[in-house]
Amino acid sequence: MCNTKFRRGKYPVKRMSPEDGKRVNIDSFPNFSATGSVMGMKNLYYGLDAKLVRCGAYIYNVSSKPEIYDNLS
């Protein structure tokens, strides 16, 4: 059994169209499948304050360029 404590709650993921994703070169960011666990990825890898954006079939961590996340509605 893993000793990691998971924080339960909402883990917001904003959406971006594939066209906008190409414009900001979204493929250059770390990603995981949209069928994966947002809670698990934040708790184990990215940190709870990670800024995640769904584009197509993947969820991208855009924390290194927060303006991408902040400009989405």
C-alpha positions, 0 to 999 in steps of 0.5 A, spaced: 500 500 500 502 506 498 503 511 503 501 517 499 496 521 502 491 524 497 487 530 498 480 529 495 476 535 492 475 538 485 481 538 481 479 543 475 481 542 468 480 547 463 478 545 455 482 548 449 480 546 442 485 543 438 486 549 433 488 553 439 492 547 442 496 548 435 497 555 436 500 555 443 504 549 441 501 545 446 504 538 444 511 541 447 508 540 454 508 534 459 501 530 458 497 524 460 491 521 457 484 524 458 482 517 461 487 518 466 486 520 474 487 528 474 487 527 482 493 522 481 497 526 477 497 532 481 498 528 487 504 524 485 507 528 479 505 535 478 503 538 485 496 540 487 497 547 484 498 545 477 495 548 471 492 543 467 488 544 460 485 538 456 486 538 449 483 533 444 485 526 448 490 528 452 491 533 458 497 537 458 500 541 464 501 548 462 504 550 469 511 553 466 506 558 461 500 559 466 498 565 461 495 559 457 491 556 463 489 563 465 487 566 458 482 560 457 475 561 460 
